[in-house]
Amino acid sequence: MLSQSNLTLTTQIRLATVIQAIAQNEQLSEKRRQILAQLDMFTVEVAFLRLDQSRVNQLAHTDIIEFLQDNKISHSQFEAAYLFKRLDWDRDGRIKLGDFLQYILPKRNNTLRDIAKARTPYQIEPGMLLPNEVELALADLFTQEINNYRTISHARQALVNSLDYSTLEAFKTLDLFNQGFLTKETLSLFMQKQGAPLLNEEVDSFFDAVDLDQDGRISYSELVEAVHLMEPLPYRSSVVRDTDYIRAVENNRSLERLALPSYPYYFYPYYPYYYPYYYPSLRLENVRQRENSLERLRRSRLQQIENENRIIHLENETRRSAERQRSAERLRQIQEESLIRQKQIEEQNRIRELDRIRDDDLRRSRERIRLIENEARLKQIEAESRARDIERENRLLVLEREQRIRQAELERELIESKVKYQNLERQSSLERLRQLEDIRRAELDKLRTSSALAYSPYYSTYTSNVPYYEKVLQKYPYSLIDSINAFNSIRRYSPINNKSLVQSTIYESPSKIKKQEFKQK
């Protein structure tokens, strides 16, 4: 279930502006880190020694200030204190080599991070500067952090000046699902609802800047420190007050919402002048004098602000008048250009109309030519079709004539083959009859010469009847079928199983043989 926000839409937009400023500025700082890590002469240990001039293995406020002054970087006390806090990664009030390494190396490019770690450090004496390109890149990184502080402070001031703003309500607004912490998904969803979506790289950069414990979640305390910057104690302990610090403390409404049981003495307004017991040597008259000088300083600052506002107003008026003149000049130029353009368009339209008329004439002439060509082509196609029909008819007549001739030839060949077949059949029949006749005569010769035939008990007739059988066979001298049937009958009813063709049954009639078979059955 989505949480309900008590902040107005304007306050939510200001909160989104602060988040966007933090993300974009962290991206700029990350680019400076990558440029510094790409230098061959850069090592983390040597850069730390460059700042640690006293060689105590930790950095103080004065070390940061000396580096900024050496490189002519303009800064205020708060900006220097903010830079010290950015370098103090574990927030223990001391910048050690581990804190410096965690801040100075790139966070999004592990390759450059590993390369920078693997470089071999070299010796540098106290008071010596780094190589020119390394010194310049490190100064650019610190300058970018100071610029980030200025940009975020401007956006934060507009946020905390909202009447309905509170840190808890801001956290509830960002925590859409009431999880007790912020994730990348909830942050992206909130920014999309405000019409200022962040890229994935910007979301990662915001978490790199705000998520101190690097657990992928932003707690309430981390959000408070990121949005309100948690202005630290200025690095100078002198009684001379800094106007920027006074203005920041006076306008810092977020300190009242921190719900601390007791404020540190340096968070009270007009420190240290309202609390002289911290400085027993100061007298009340000196305090009053300093209060008067502070009042004069405040009035002069207000007068200076008014003068600056007046100058800005005059500059704006001058700028607006110049813009009006440029706008009028630009409007006149646009009108002239529009007239010229209108004439060009009319000329182009006239030329286009002439071209259209010419194209129409050309198209009509092409249509006429195409129609004439189509008619000629149709006549040619008709003539070719008639010629093909005549040729087809002639080819059909020739084919019919050839087919009749071929059919006549086939009929003649069929008749010739039938005649040949009959002749062959007749010749084979005659040949078979001659063979049978020869076999019959050979058998008869054997019967005539055989002496045992007359006395055989298996025969019912005598050998004297053999010539009668010859007469019977001579009745059908040219019938092959009768001859074959006769010889088969002779072999079937032979009394003995031999190959003799003439047996005792040859002298009996077929009807008598059938009667004998019936009786036997």
C-alpha positions as CSV (number, residue, x, y, z in Angstrom):
1,M,0.0,0.0,0.0
2,L,1.4,3.4,-1.0
3,S,2.0,5.9,1.8
4,Q,0.1,9.2,2.0
5,S,2.3,12.3,1.8
6,N,1.5,15.5,3.9
7,L,3.8,17.6,1.8
8,T,2.4,19.9,-0.8
9,L,3.2,19.4,-4.5
10,T,5.5,22.4,-4.5
11,T,7.5,21.0,-1.6
12,Q,7.7,17.6,-3.2
13,I,9.0,19.3,-6.4
14,R,11.7,21.1,-4.3
15,L,12.6,17.8,-2.7
16,A,13.0,16.2,-6.1
17,T,15.2,19.1,-7.1
18,V,17.5,18.5,-4.2
19,I,17.7,14.8,-5.0
20,Q,18.4,15.6,-8.7
21,A,21.1,18.1,-7.8
22,I,22.9,15.6,-5.5
23,A,22.8,12.9,-8.2
24,Q,24.1,15.2,-11.0
25,N,26.8,16.7,-8.9
26,E,28.0,13.2,-7.8
27,Q,28.2,12.3,-11.5
28,L,30.4,15.3,-12.1
29,S,32.6,14.4,-9.1
30,E,32.8,10.8,-10.4
31,K,34.1,12.1,-13.8
32,R,36.8,14.0,-12.0
33,R,37.8,10.9,-10.0
34,Q,38.1,8.9,-13.2
35,I,40.3,11.5,-14.8
36,L,42.5,11.6,-11.7
37,A,42.7,7.7,-11.6
38,Q,43.7,7.6,-15.3
39,L,47.0,9.5,-14.7
40,D,50.0,7.3,-14.5
41,M,51.7,9.4,-11.8
42,F,48.7,9.2,-9.5
43,T,48.8,7.0,-6.4
44,V,46.6,7.2,-3.4
45,E,49.5,7.1,-0.9
46,V,51.4,9.9,-2.6
47,A,48.3,12.1,-2.8
48,F,47.6,11.5,0.9
49,L,51.2,12.4,1.8
50,R,50.8,15.6,-0.3
51,L,48.0,16.7,2.0
52,D,49.6,15.3,5.2
53,Q,52.5,17.7,5.4
54,S,53.1,17.0,9.1
55,R,53.3,13.2,8.5
56,V,50.9,12.2,11.3
57,N,49.0,9.7,9.1
58,Q,45.8,11.7,9.3
59,L,44.5,14.9,7.9
60,A,43.1,17.9,9.8
61,H,41.1,21.0,8.7
62,T,44.3,23.0,8.3
63,D,45.8,20.5,5.8
64,I,42.7,20.8,3.6
65,I,42.9,24.7,3.8
66,E,46.6,24.7,3.0
67,F,46.0,22.6,-0.2
68,L,43.1,24.9,-1.3
69,Q,45.2,28.0,-0.7
70,D,48.2,26.5,-2.5
71,N,46.0,26.0,-5.6
72,K,44.2,29.4,-5.3
73,I,40.8,27.8,-4.8
74,S,38.3,30.3,-3.3
75,H,36.2,28.8,-0.5
76,S,34.4,29.7,2.7
77,Q,34.6,28.1,6.1
78,F,31.5,26.0,5.5
79,E,32.7,24.9,2.1
80,A,36.0,23.8,3.6
81,A,34.2,22.0,6.4
82,Y,31.9,20.3,4.0
83,L,34.9,19.1,2.0
84,F,36.5,17.8,5.2
85,K,33.3,15.9,6.0
86,R,33.2,14.4,2.5
87,L,36.8,13.1,3.0
88,D,35.9,11.8,6.5
89,W,34.1,8.7,5.3
90,D,33.6,7.0,8.6
91,R,32.6,10.3,10.4
92,D,35.1,9.9,13.2
93,G,36.5,13.4,12.9
94,R,39.8,12.2,11.4
95,I,40.7,11.6,7.8
96,K,42.9,8.5,7.6
97,L,44.3,6.8,4.5
98,G,41.4,4.4,4.3
99,D,38.9,7.3,4.3
100,F,40.9,9.1,1.7
101,L,41.1,6.0,-0.5
102,Q,37.4,5.4,-0.2
103,Y,36.7,8.9,-1.4
104,I,39.4,9.6,-4.0
105,L,39.0,6.4,-6.1
106,P,36.3,5.9,-8.8
107,K,33.1,4.2,-7.5
108,R,31.6,3.2,-10.8
109,N,34.7,2.0,-12.7
110,N,36.2,-1.0,-10.9
111,T,38.9,-1.3,-13.6
112,L,40.3,2.1,-13.0
113,R,40.0,1.6,-9.3
114,D,42.1,-1.6,-9.4
115,I,44.7,0.0,-11.7
116,A,45.1,3.0,-9.3
117,K,45.4,0.7,-6.3
118,A,48.1,-1.4,-8.1
119,R,50.4,1.5,-8.9
120,T,53.7,1.6,-6.9
121,P,53.9,4.7,-4.7
122,Y,57.0,7.0,-4.9
123,Q,58.7,9.3,-2.3
124,I,57.6,12.9,-1.8
125,E,59.1,15.3,0.7
126,P,57.1,17.6,3.0
127,G,56.3,20.8,1.2
128,M,56.7,19.3,-2.3
129,L,53.9,19.4,-4.8
130,L,52.6,16.5,-6.9
131,P,53.3,16.3,-10.6
132,N,51.5,19.1,-12.5
133,E,48.8,17.0,-14.1
134,V,48.1,15.1,-10.8
135,E,48.1,18.4,-8.7
136,L,45.7,20.0,-11.2
137,A,43.3,16.9,-11.3
138,L,43.2,16.7,-7.5
139,A,42.5,20.5,-7.3
140,D,39.7,20.1,-9.9
141,L,38.1,17.3,-7.8
142,F,38.1,19.5,-4.7
143,T,36.8,22.5,-6.7
144,Q,34.0,20.3,-8.0
145,E,33.1,19.3,-4.4
146,I,32.9,22.9,-3.4
147,N,30.7,23.7,-6.4
148,N,28.5,20.7,-5.5
149,Y,28.1,22.2,-2.0
150,R,27.0,25.5,-3.4
151,T,24.5,24.0,-5.8
152,I,23.0,21.6,-3.2
153,S,22.9,24.4,-0.6
154,H,20.9,26.6,-3.0
155,A,18.3,23.8,-3.7
156,R,18.2,22.8,0.0
157,Q,17.5,26.4,1.1
158,A,14.4,26.5,-1.1
159,L,13.3,23.2,0.4
160,V,13.7,24.0,4.1
161,N,12.0,27.4,3.6
162,S,8.7,25.6,2.8
163,L,6.3,26.0,5.7
164,D,5.0,22.4,5.5
165,Y,8.4,20.8,5.2
166,S,9.9,18.4,7.8
167,T,12.5,15.8,7.5
168,L,10.2,13.0,8.7
169,E,7.5,13.9,6.2
170,A,10.1,14.0,3.4
171,F,11.3,10.5,4.3
172,K,7.7,9.3,4.4
173,T,7.1,10.8,1.0
174,L,10.1,9.0,-0.4
175,D,9.3,5.8,1.3
176,L,6.3,4.9,-0.9
177,F,5.8,1.4,0.5
178,N,6.4,2.1,4.2
179,Q,9.5,-0.1,4.3
180,G,11.5,2.0,6.7
181,F,14.2,2.6,4.1
182,L,14.6,3.9,0.6
183,T,15.6,1.7,-2.4
184,K,16.5,2.5,-6.0
185,E,13.1,1.5,-7.2
186,T,11.2,3.7,-4.7
187,L,13.4,6.6,-5.5
188,S,13.0,6.2,-9.3
189,L,9.2,5.9,-8.8
190,F,9.1,9.1,-6.7
191,M,11.1,11.1,-9.3
192,Q,8.9,9.8,-12.1
193,K,5.8,11.0,-10.2
194,Q,7.3,14.5,-9.9
195,G,8.0,14.6,-13.7
196,A,11.8,14.5,-13.3
197,P,12.8,10.9,-13.9
198,L,16.4,9.9,-13.2
199,L,18.6,7.7,-15.3
200,N,20.0,4.5,-13.9
201,E,23.4,6.1,-13.7
202,E,22.0,9.1,-11.8
203,V,20.2,6.8,-9.3
204,D,23.5,4.9,-8.8
205,S,25.3,8.2,-8.3
206,F,22.8,9.4,-5.7
207,F,23.2,6.1,-3.7
208,D,27.0,6.4,-4.0
209,A,26.8,9.9,-2.4
210,V,24.2,9.2,0.3
211,D,24.4,5.5,1.2
212,L,27.4,5.6,3.6
213,D,27.3,2.0,4.7
214,Q,26.8,0.8,1.1
215,D,24.1,-1.7,1.9
216,G,21.9,-0.6,-1.0
217,R,19.4,1.1,1.3
218,I,19.1,4.7,2.5
219,S,18.1,5.1,6.1
220,Y,16.5,8.1,7.7
221,S,19.8,9.4,9.2
222,E,21.6,9.1,5.9
223,L,18.8,11.1,4.1
224,V,18.9,13.8,6.8
225,E,22.6,14.2,6.4
226,A,22.4,14.2,2.6
227,V,19.5,16.8,2.3
228,H,20.6,19.1,5.1
229,L,24.3,18.7,4.7
230,M,24.7,18.8,8.6
231,E,26.8,21.9,8.7
232,P,29.9,21.1,10.9
233,L,31.9,23.3,13.2
234,P,34.0,25.8,11.3
235,Y,37.7,24.9,11.2
236,R,38.8,28.3,12.7
237,S,38.8,28.8,16.4
238,S,39.3,32.6,16.1
239,V,36.8,35.0,17.7
240,V,36.5,36.8,14.3
241,R,33.2,35.6,13.0
242,D,32.6,34.5,9.3
243,T,29.5,36.2,7.7
244,D,28.7,33.1,5.6
245,Y,28.7,31.0,8.8
246,I,26.5,33.5,10.6
247,R,24.0,33.6,7.7
248,A,23.9,29.8,7.4
249,V,23.3,29.3,11.1
250,E,20.6,32.0,11.2
251,N,18.8,30.5,8.2
252,N,19.3,26.8,9.2
253,R,15.8,25.8,10.2
254,S,16.6,22.2,9.9
255,L,18.6,22.4,13.2
256,E,15.3,22.9,15.1
257,R,13.9,19.7,13.6
258,L,16.8,17.4,14.6
259,A,15.2,16.8,18.1
260,L,18.5,16.9,19.9
261,P,18.3,16.8,23.7
262,S,20.9,19.6,23.9
263,Y,22.4,21.6,21.1
264,P,26.2,21.8,20.9
265,Y,27.4,25.3,21.8
266,Y,28.6,26.0,18.2
267,F,25.0,25.5,16.9
268,Y,23.6,28.4,18.9
269,P,23.1,31.7,17.0
270,Y,25.8,34.3,17.4
271,Y,28.3,31.9,18.9
272,P,30.6,32.7,20.8
273,Y,29.4,36.2,21.7
274,Y,26.3,35.4,23.7
275,Y,28.1,32.9,25.9
276,P,31.1,34.7,27.4
277,Y,31.5,32.1,30.1
278,Y,33.4,30.0,27.5
279,Y,35.8,32.9,27.3
280,P,36.2,34.3,30.9
281,S,38.8,36.9,29.9
282,L,36.3,38.8,27.8
283,R,34.5,41.7,29.4
284,L,31.0,42.8,28.9
285,E,32.0,46.0,27.1
286,N,34.0,44.1,24.6
287,V,30.9,41.9,24.0
288,R,28.7,45.0,23.4
289,Q,31.3,46.5,21.0
290,R,31.4,43.3,19.1
291,E,27.6,43.2,19.0
292,N,27.5,46.7,17.6
293,S,30.1,45.9,15.1
294,L,28.1,42.8,14.2
295,E,25.0,45.0,13.8
296,R,26.8,47.4,11.5
297,L,28.2,44.5,9.6
298,R,24.7,43.1,9.2
299,R,23.3,46.5,8.0
300,S,26.2,47.0,5.6
301,R,25.5,43.5,4.3
302,L,21.8,44.3,3.8
303,Q,22.7,47.6,2.1
304,Q,25.1,45.6,-0.1
305,I,22.4,43.1,-0.9
306,E,20.0,45.9,-1.8
307,N,22.6,47.5,-4.1
308,E,23.2,44.2,-5.7
309,N,19.5,43.7,-6.1
310,R,19.2,47.1,-7.7
311,I,22.0,46.5,-10.0
312,I,20.5,43.1,-10.9
313,H,17.2,44.8,-11.5
314,L,18.8,47.4,-13.8
315,E,20.7,44.7,-15.6
316,N,17.5,42.7,-16.0
317,E,15.7,45.8,-17.4
318,T,18.6,46.4,-19.8
319,R,18.5,42.8,-20.8
320,R,14.8,42.8,-21.3
321,S,14.9,46.0,-23.4
322,A,17.7,44.5,-25.5
323,E,15.7,41.3,-25.8
324,R,12.6,43.4,-26.9
325,Q,14.7,45.1,-29.5
326,R,16.2,41.8,-30.7
327,S,12.7,40.4,-30.7
328,A,11.3,43.2,-32.8
329,E,14.3,42.9,-35.2
330,R,13.8,39.2,-35.4
331,L,10.1,39.7,-36.0
332,R,10.8,42.1,-38.9
333,Q,13.3,39.6,-40.3
334,I,10.8,36.8,-40.0
335,Q,8.1,38.9,-41.8
336,E,10.5,39.7,-44.6
337,E,11.6,36.1,-44.8
338,S,7.9,35.1,-44.8
339,L,7.2,37.4,-47.7
340,I,10.2,36.1,-49.6
341,R,9.1,32.6,-48.8
342,Q,5.6,33.3,-50.0
343,K,6.8,34.6,-53.3
344,Q,9.0,31.6,-53.7
345,I,6.1,29.3,-52.9
346,E,3.9,31.1,-55.5
347,E,6.6,30.8,-58.1
348,Q,7.1,27.1,-57.3
349,N,3.3,26.6,-57.5
350,R,3.2,28.2,-60.9
351,I,6.2,26.1,-62.1
352,R,4.5,23.1,-60.6
353,E,1.3,23.9,-62.5
354,L,3.1,24.2,-65.8
355,D,4.9,21.0,-65.1
356,R,1.6,19.3,-64.3
357,I,0.0,20.5,-67.6
358,R,3.0,19.3,-69.6
359,D,2.9,16.0,-67.8
360,D,-0.8,15.7,-68.6
361,D,-0.2,16.3,-72.3
362,L,2.7,13.9,-72.3
363,R,0.6,11.3,-70.5
364,R,-2.3,11.7,-73.0
365,S,0.0,11.3,-76.0
366,R,1.6,8.3,-74.4
367,E,-1.9,6.8,-73.9
368,R,-2.8,7.3,-77.5
369,I,0.5,5.7,-78.6
370,R,-0.2,2.8,-76.2
371,L,-3.7,2.3,-77.6
372,I,-2.4,2.2,-81.2
373,E,0.3,-0.2,-80.2
374,N,-2.2,-2.4,-78.4
375,E,-4.5,-2.5,-81.5
376,A,-1.6,-3.4,-83.8
377,R,-0.5,-6.0,-81.3
378,L,-4.1,-7.4,-81.1
379,K,-4.3,-7.7,-84.9
380,Q,-0.9,-9.4,-85.0
381,I,-2.1,-11.8,-82.3
382,E,-5.3,-12.6,-84.2
383,A,-3.3,-13.3,-87.4
384,E,-0.9,-15.5,-85.6
385,S,-3.7,-17.3,-83.9
386,R,-5.4,-18.0,-87.3
387,A,-2.2,-19.2,-88.8
388,R,-1.7,-21.5,-85.8
389,D,-5.3,-22.8,-86.2
390,I,-4.7,-23.6,-89.9
391,E,-1.4,-25.2,-89.1
392,R,-3.0,-27.3,-86.4
393,E,-5.8,-28.4,-88.7
394,N,-3.3,-29.4,-91.4
395,R,-1.3,-31.3,-88.7
396,L,-4.4,-33.1,-87.6
397,L,-5.3,-34.1,-91.2
398,V,-1.8,-35.4,-91.7
399,L,-2.0,-37.3,-88.4
400,E,-5.3,-38.8,-89.3
401,R,-4.0,-39.9,-92.7
402,E,-0.9,-41.4,-91.1
403,Q,-3.1,-43.1,-88.5
404,R,-5.3,-44.7,-91.2
405,I,-2.2,-45.9,-93.0
406,R,-0.8,-47.3,-89.8
407,Q,-4.0,-49.0,-89.0
408,A,-4.2,-50.6,-92.4
409,E,-0.6,-51.8,-92.0
410,L,-1.4,-53.3,-88.6
411,E,-4.5,-55.1,-90.0
412,R,-2.4,-56.5,-92.8
413,E,0.3,-57.6,-90.4
414,L,-2.3,-59.2,-88.2
415,I,-3.8,-61.1,-91.1
416,E,-0.3,-62.2,-92.1
417,S,0.5,-63.3,-88.6
418,K,-2.8,-65.3,-88.4
419,V,-1.9,-67.0,-91.7
420,K,1.6,-67.7,-90.5
421,Y,0.2,-69.1,-87.2
422,Q,-2.3,-71.4,-89.0
423,N,0.4,-72.6,-91.3
424,L,2.7,-73.3,-88.3
425,E,0.0,-75.0,-86.5
426,R,-0.9,-77.2,-89.5
427,Q,2.8,-78.0,-90.0
428,S,3.2,-78.9,-86.3
429,S,0.1,-81.1,-86.4
430,L,1.3,-82.9,-89.5
431,E,4.7,-83.3,-87.9
432,R,3.1,-84.7,-84.7
433,L,0.9,-87.1,-86.7
434,R,3.9,-88.4,-88.6
435,Q,5.7,-89.0,-85.4
436,L,2.7,-90.8,-83.9
437,E,2.3,-92.8,-87.1
438,D,6.0,-93.8,-86.9
439,I,5.5,-94.7,-83.2
440,R,2.4,-96.7,-84.1
441,R,4.1,-98.5,-86.8
442,A,7.0,-99.3,-84.6
443,E,4.7,-100.7,-82.0
444,L,2.8,-102.8,-84.6
445,D,6.0,-104.1,-85.8
446,K,6.9,-105.2,-82.3
447,L,3.5,-106.8,-81.9
448,R,3.9,-108.7,-85.1
449,T,7.3,-110.0,-84.2
450,S,6.3,-110.8,-80.6
451,S,5.5,-114.4,-79.9
452,A,4.2,-114.0,-76.4
453,L,1.2,-111.8,-77.4
454,A,-0.9,-114.6,-78.7
455,Y,-0.7,-116.5,-75.5
456,S,-1.1,-113.7,-72.9
457,P,-4.0,-114.2,-70.6
458,Y,-4.6,-110.5,-70.2
459,Y,-5.8,-109.9,-73.6
460,S,-9.3,-110.6,-74.7
461,T,-8.7,-110.8,-78.4
462,Y,-6.1,-112.4,-80.6
463,T,-3.4,-110.9,-82.5
464,S,-5.3,-111.6,-85.6
465,N,-7.4,-108.6,-84.9
466,V,-4.5,-106.2,-85.0
467,P,-5.1,-105.2,-88.6
468,Y,-8.6,-104.1,-87.5
469,Y,-7.1,-101.6,-85.1
470,E,-5.0,-100.3,-87.9
471,K,-8.1,-99.8,-89.9
472,V,-9.6,-97.9,-87.0
473,L,-6.7,-95.6,-86.7
474,Q,-6.6,-95.0,-90.4
475,K,-10.1,-93.5,-90.2
476,Y,-8.6,-90.2,-88.8
477,P,-5.3,-89.9,-90.3
478,Y,-5.2,-86.0,-90.0
479,S,-6.8,-85.6,-86.5
480,L,-4.2,-84.9,-83.9
481,I,-6.6,-84.7,-81.0
482,D,-8.2,-88.1,-81.7
483,S,-4.8,-89.7,-82.0
484,I,-3.7,-88.3,-78.7
485,N,-6.9,-89.4,-77.0
486,A,-6.5,-92.9,-78.4
487,F,-2.9,-93.2,-77.3
488,N,-3.7,-91.9,-73.8
489,S,-6.4,-94.5,-73.5
490,I,-4.0,-97.2,-74.6
491,R,-1.5,-96.1,-71.9
492,R,-4.1,-95.8,-69.2
493,Y,-5.6,-99.2,-69.4
494,S,-2.3,-101.1,-70.0
495,P,-2.2,-104.3,-67.8
496,I,1.4,-103.7,-67.0
497,N,3.3,-100.5,-66.1
498,N,5.5,-100.2,-69.1
499,K,6.0,-97.8,-71.9
500,S,4.2,-99.9,-74.5
501,L,1.7,-98.0,-76.5
502,V,-0.3,-100.9,-77.8
503,Q,-2.0,-103.0,-75.0
504,S,-4.7,-105.5,-74.8
505,T,-7.4,-102.8,-74.4
506,I,-6.8,-101.4,-77.8
507,Y,-9.0,-104.1,-79.2
508,E,-11.9,-103.2,-77.0
509,S,-14.3,-100.3,-77.7
510,P,-14.4,-97.3,-75.4
511,S,-18.0,-98.1,-74.4
512,K,-17.1,-101.5,-73.3
513,I,-14.2,-100.2,-71.3
514,K,-16.5,-97.7,-69.4
515,K,-18.9,-100.6,-68.6
516,Q,-16.1,-102.7,-67.2
517,E,-14.9,-99.7,-65.0
518,F,-18.4,-99.2,-63.7
519,K,-18.7,-102.9,-62.8
520,Q,-15.4,-102.9,-61.0
521,K,-16.4,-99.9,-58.9
